Every structure is written in C-alpha cells, then in structure tokens.
Amino acid sequence: MSEVAFPSSRAVTKTKLNRSQITGFWAAWAGWTLDGMDSVIYALVLSPALNELLPKSGIKATPATVGYTGSVLFALFTGAAAMSQSVWQLAVFRLLAGVGIGGEWALAGTYVAEAWPEDRRKMGAGYLQTGYYAGFFLAAALNFTIGARFGWRAMFWCGMTPIILTFIILRRVKEPEKWERKARAHSLRDHPLLAIFNGQYARRTIVNTVLLGSAICGLWAGAVYAPTALIGLAKKAGMLQAEAVKTSSFGMGLLSLGTILGCLAVPPMAERIGRKRTLAIYFAGMAICIFLSFGWAFYLAQGLKPFIIVLFFLGFFGGNFAVFSLWLPEQYDTSVRATAFAFTTSFGRFIAAGVNFLIGGLVSQMGSLGRPVAITAIGFGIGLLVIPFATETRGKTLPD
C-alpha cells in the first residue's frame, strides 16, 4: 500500500521555484502587461481621438471615416516600426501602433520556458499570457476613470508611467541556465534565422507563422475594433459620450476577464487532449464569436447587451495565444528558440497588418464596421485547415 501511495504523492509535488525564477517571471509578466495596456489604450481612445482630430484635418468624422482611418493608422504604424533608423523613431512608431506582441512576447515566452522547471513551465505559459490581458483590464479601468473624465490625451500619458517599475525589476533578472549552458559550450548558431528554415524546422516555422497570422487577425478584431463598436452601440442606445466611454471600458474589462480565464484553461486542456486539438477548439470558438458579435449583435436594434455577452466568450477563446506561449518553445532547441518565436509572432503581425488595410477599405466602402470585422472569422477557418500540418508536442520535454 505504501509503495503505491508514495509515487502518487510525489507526482503532485511541483518543483519549488527559486528567487531568480520568480523575479524573472514577474519581470516578463509586467512587461507583457504593459504591452497589453498600451495596445488597448490606443484602441480605447481611437474613436474619441479621431472624432476630435479628423475635423481639424479637414475630414468629416463619420463612422466610415473613423473606422477606415483607425485601421490604416494601426496597420501603417505597426509596419513602419520595421523602418526605424533610431531608438526614438522606433519608440514613436511603437507608441502609435500600440502593439508590442513581437519582441516582448518572444522574449518573455522564451524566458519562462527556459527558466522554469519542466514540471511547471506549461502552467507558467498560461500564467504569463494572462499578463497581456491584465493590461487590457488595467487600460479599461483607466479609461473608465481617467479617460471618461480627462479625455483621450490623458490616457496616452498613463501608458508611460508604469514602465519605470519594469526597468527596476529587469535589472534583477538573470539569463536562464539552459541558455547559459549553450553559450558556454559555444553551441549557439551564428545564423539562427537561417536555421529555422532548414531541416526539421522549415515546415514548423511556416505552419506556425500562418497560425500566428490567423490568431493575430482575430486579436486585432477584438482589441482594436470592439471599443469603437461598443461606443457606437452605446450611443445608438441613447447614451451620451461619457456614458458610452464607460460602457466601452466595462465591455473591454469583461473581454479581459474572459481572456484571462481562457489563458488559464489552456495548459490543462493542452496536456489532456494535445496542443493541436486545443488550438482547434479555440480557433473555432473565435470564428463563431467574431461572427456573432460583429456580424449579428452589432446590427440588432438593441444590440449592446448581446454584443457585450458575446464579447466575454470572444475574450475566452482569445486565450488561444497561451497555446503558442506553451507550444512554440517546445518545437525548437535553445539555440534558435527565441529567434523562431520572434519571427513567427512578428511576421504574423505583418500578415494581420495587411488584413487591417483590407478591413479599412471595406469599412470605407460599406460605411459600417460590423461586417468587415466579421469577415476576419475566415482567418480562423484558414487556421483550422493548417493545424493538421503542425507538430504535436504533447508529452515531450523542452528540447535542449
């Protein structure tokens, strides 16, 4: 009896995290939270800012011009970051784009995968991904209080203040031992970008890039267009601007809560049914919720409440990014892991930026935000077709 009970008790005992691992996680989480907050600040203030600035620029502020201009600005300044010639130019482009998915996500995801022990890194990926959506919630809370009272410019100033905390924490973070062992052994490749397109990694890199492109298109549909849609629906319901802004903040807070829950559900689900099946469930859920929110609820006579309800589930399935935080590090060895993570997530953003230009054109043509955004559900359909070609890593340890 004791021989049976002893291994069972050991099986539920998790490796204790040391101080460096804990500090490193919170540094990565804080940075990812700030990225989430800054990206949603842009989305939350998009409608009021453009309604003020477009007339000053000689452009009539209609729903079509607000939606079209917002789409173009978001996509344009995301892509423009690649042309930065100085750190200041990069800072400006990143501020205008409001999205830091590429670099921060790659470094944070790789760090947690390599620094945390094998029996805890999978759940760590889920915890890490909650940071981005905690940033959503923080931005929504700031908009509910500061934005509704002091306006959209004050919101941009809020986006700068918490970064001091992150710099303090980052000074105490050490490199993962797994990476340092590789560096001491001189086994890090000189050209990791070429390596991820050679041999066993080529197919994985291409498939992962397509899947990330599909996922990011959906993220931007929810994060960028949902606040504007909520404000429009609130005004349609008879609310004034201040009330509409608060309603938008409440809706985005609910979306954030749903996404955090979705992120936490990913690791146990991925361990039980596999990474590919988990991502397929989340992609299918995203496609359905985007269609229901922007293609159905948005056009109802009293569509505000149904839109907000669907938004919660859109948030939950938006937790699909936690699958990538868990899954991508398992597909590459230490010498190319960060490069592969950064390339697939960043190139996926360029795919999504192109989609945003198309959405902007459709908004301008149709004079409505709903159906053009609903079309992005097709991206998840493409993702579902590509998932069977991905590499399943369930039950495997992190490669050296």
PEMOQUI-V954776 format. One record per backbone hydrogen bond with DSSP energy under -0.5 kcal/mol. NH is the residue of the N-H (numbers start at 1). CO is the residue of the C=O. E is the energy in kcal/mol with one decimal. If there is no record, write none. Layout:
NH|CO|E / NH|CO|E
This chain:
5|1|-2.2 / 6|2|-2.2 / 7|3|-0.9 / 8|4|-1.0 / 9|5|-2.1 / 10|6|-1.8 / 11|7|-1.9 / 12|8|-0.9 / 13|10|-1.1 / 14|12|-0.6 / 22|18|-2.1 / 23|19|-2.8 / 24|20|-2.7 / 25|21|-2.0 / 26|22|-2.2 / 27|23|-2.0 / 28|24|-2.4 / 29|25|-3.2 / 30|26|-2.5 / 31|27|-2.2 / 32|28|-2.3 / 33|29|-2.3 / 34|30|-2.3 / 35|31|-1.8 / 36|32|-2.1 / 37|33|-2.6 / 38|34|-2.7 / 39|35|-2.3 / 40|36|-1.9 / 41|37|-2.1 / 42|38|-1.6 / 43|39|-1.5 / 44|40|-3.2 / 45|41|-2.2 / 46|42|-0.7 / 47|43|-0.5 / 49|45|-2.6 / 50|46|-2.3 / 51|47|-2.3 / 52|48|-1.2 / 53|49|-2.8 / 54|50|-2.6 / 56|52|-0.7 / 57|53|-1.0 / 57|54|-1.0 / 58|55|-1.4 / 59|54|-2.7 / 62|60|-1.6 / 66|62|-2.7 / 67|63|-2.1 / 68|64|-2.6 / 69|65|-2.7 / 70|66|-2.2 / 71|67|-1.9 / 72|68|-2.3 / 73|69|-2.8 / 74|70|-2.3 / 75|71|-2.4 / 76|72|-3.2 / 77|73|-2.3 / 78|74|-1.1 / 79|75|-2.2 / 80|76|-2.2 / 81|77|-0.7 / 81|78|-0.7 / 82|79|-1.6 / 83|80|-1.9 / 84|81|-1.2 / 90|86|-2.2 / 91|87|-2.1 / 92|88|-2.2 / 93|89|-2.6 / 94|90|-2.7 / 95|91|-2.2 / 96|92|-2.4 / 97|93|-2.6 / 98|94|-2.7 / 104|100|-0.8 / 105|100|-0.7 / 105|101|-0.9 / 106|102|-1.7 / 107|103|-2.5 / 108|104|-2.8 / 109|105|-2.8 / 110|106|-2.1 / 111|107|-2.4 / 112|108|-2.3 / 113|109|-1.8 / 114|110|-2.2 / 115|111|-2.9 / 116|112|-2.0 / 120|117|-2.2 / 121|117|-1.8 / 122|118|-0.5 / 124|120|-2.0 / 125|121|-1.7 / 126|122|-1.1 / 127|123|-2.4 / 128|124|-2.8 / 129|125|-1.9 / 130|126|-1.0 / 130|127|-0.6 / 131|127|-0.6 / 131|128|-1.7 / 132|129|-0.5 / 133|129|-0.9 / 134|130|-2.1 / 135|131|-1.8 / 136|132|-1.0 / 137|133|-2.0 / 138|134|-2.5 / 139|135|-2.6 / 140|136|-2.6 / 141|137|-2.4 / 142|138|-2.4 / 143|139|-2.4 / 144|140|-2.2 / 145|141|-1.6 / 146|142|-1.9 / 147|142|-2.0 / 148|143|-1.9 / 149|145|-0.7 / 150|146|-3.7 / 151|146|-0.6 / 151|147|-1.6 / 155|151|-0.8 / 156|152|-1.3 / 157|153|-1.5 / 158|154|-1.7 / 159|155|-1.2 / 160|157|-1.5 / 161|157|-0.7 / 161|158|-0.6 / 162|158|-0.6 / 163|160|-0.8 / 164|161|-1.1 / 165|162|-1.0 / 166|162|-1.0 / 167|163|-1.9 / 168|164|-1.7 / 169|165|-2.0 / 170|166|-2.8 / 171|167|-1.2 / 172|169|-1.9 / 173|170|-1.3 / 180|176|-2.1 / 181|177|-2.5 / 182|178|-1.4 / 183|179|-2.3 / 184|180|-2.7 / 185|181|-1.8 / 186|183|-1.3 / 187|182|-2.3 / 194|191|-0.7 / 195|191|-1.7 / 196|192|-1.7 / 197|194|-1.5 / 198|195|-1.6 / 201|198|-1.7 / 202|199|-0.8 / 204|200|-0.7 / 205|201|-2.9 / 206|202|-2.1 / 207|203|-2.6 / 208|204|-2.9 / 209|205|-2.0 / 210|206|-2.0 / 211|207|-2.3 / 212|208|-2.6 / 213|209|-2.3 / 214|210|-2.1 / 215|211|-2.2 / 216|212|-2.8 / 217|213|-1.8 / 218|214|-1.4 / 219|215|-2.1 / 220|216|-2.6 / 221|217|-1.6 / 222|218|-2.1 / 223|219|-3.5 / 224|220|-2.2 / 225|220|-1.0 / 225|221|-0.7 / 226|221|-0.5 / 226|222|-0.8 / 228|224|-0.5 / 229|225|-2.6 / 230|226|-2.8 / 231|227|-2.3 / 232|228|-2.2 / 233|229|-2.5 / 234|230|-2.5 / 235|231|-2.4 / 236|232|-1.9 / 237|233|-1.4 / 238|235|-1.6 / 239|234|-2.3 / 244|240|-2.8 / 245|241|-2.5 / 246|242|-1.9 / 247|243|-2.4 / 248|244|-2.4 / 249|245|-2.2 / 250|246|-2.4 / 251|247|-2.5 / 252|248|-2.3 / 253|249|-2.2 / 254|250|-2.2 / 255|251|-2.2 / 256|252|-2.3 / 257|253|-2.2 / 258|254|-2.3 / 259|255|-2.2 / 260|256|-2.5 / 261|257|-2.0 / 262|258|-2.1 / 263|259|-2.6 / 264|260|-2.0 / 265|261|-1.4 / 266|262|-0.8 / 266|263|-0.7 / 267|263|-0.7 / 268|264|-0.5 / 269|265|-1.5 / 270|266|-3.2 / 271|267|-2.0 / 272|268|-1.5 / 273|269|-2.9 / 274|269|-0.5 / 274|270|-1.1 / 278|274|-1.7 / 279|275|-2.5 / 280|276|-2.1 / 281|277|-2.1 / 282|278|-2.1 / 283|279|-2.8 / 284|280|-2.5 / 285|281|-2.2 / 286|282|-2.4 / 287|283|-2.5 / 288|284|-2.1 / 289|285|-2.4 / 290|286|-2.7 / 291|287|-1.8 / 292|288|-2.5 / 293|289|-2.6 / 294|290|-2.2 / 295|290|-0.7 / 295|291|-1.4 / 296|291|-0.6 / 296|292|-0.5 / 297|292|-3.1 / 298|293|-1.6 / 299|296|-1.3 / 300|297|-1.4 / 303|300|-1.0 / 306|302|-0.5 / 307|303|-2.2 / 308|304|-2.3 / 309|305|-2.4 / 310|306|-2.5 / 311|307|-1.9 / 312|308|-1.2 / 312|309|-0.6 / 313|309|-1.0 / 314|310|-2.4 / 315|311|-2.3 / 316|312|-2.1 / 317|313|-2.4 / 318|314|-1.1 / 319|316|-1.6 / 320|317|-1.3 / 321|318|-1.1 / 322|319|-1.9 / 323|320|-1.0 / 324|320|-0.9 / 325|321|-1.8 / 326|322|-1.6 / 327|323|-3.0 / 328|324|-2.2 / 330|327|-0.7 / 331|327|-0.6 / 331|328|-1.7 / 332|329|-0.8 / 336|333|-1.5 / 337|333|-1.4 / 340|336|-2.8 / 341|337|-2.5 / 342|338|-2.7 / 343|339|-2.8 / 344|340|-2.4 / 345|341|-2.0 / 346|342|-2.4 / 347|343|-3.0 / 348|344|-1.3 / 349|345|-0.9 / 350|346|-1.2 / 351|347|-1.7 / 352|348|-2.1 / 353|349|-2.5 / 354|350|-1.9 / 355|351|-1.8 / 356|352|-2.1 / 357|353|-1.6 / 358|354|-1.7 / 359|355|-2.6 / 360|356|-2.6 / 361|357|-2.0 / 362|358|-2.2 / 363|359|-2.8 / 364|360|-2.0 / 365|361|-2.0 / 366|362|-3.2 / 367|363|-2.1 / 373|369|-1.6 / 374|370|-2.3 / 375|371|-1.6 / 376|373|-1.6 / 377|374|-1.8 / 378|375|-2.3 / 379|376|-1.2 / 380|376|-0.7 / 380|377|-0.6 / 381|377|-1.3 / 382|378|-2.2 / 383|379|-2.1 / 384|380|-2.3 / 385|381|-1.4 / 386|382|-1.3 / 387|383|-2.0 / 388|384|-0.5 / 389|386|-2.1 / 390|387|-2.2 / 392|390|-0.5 / 396|393|-2.2
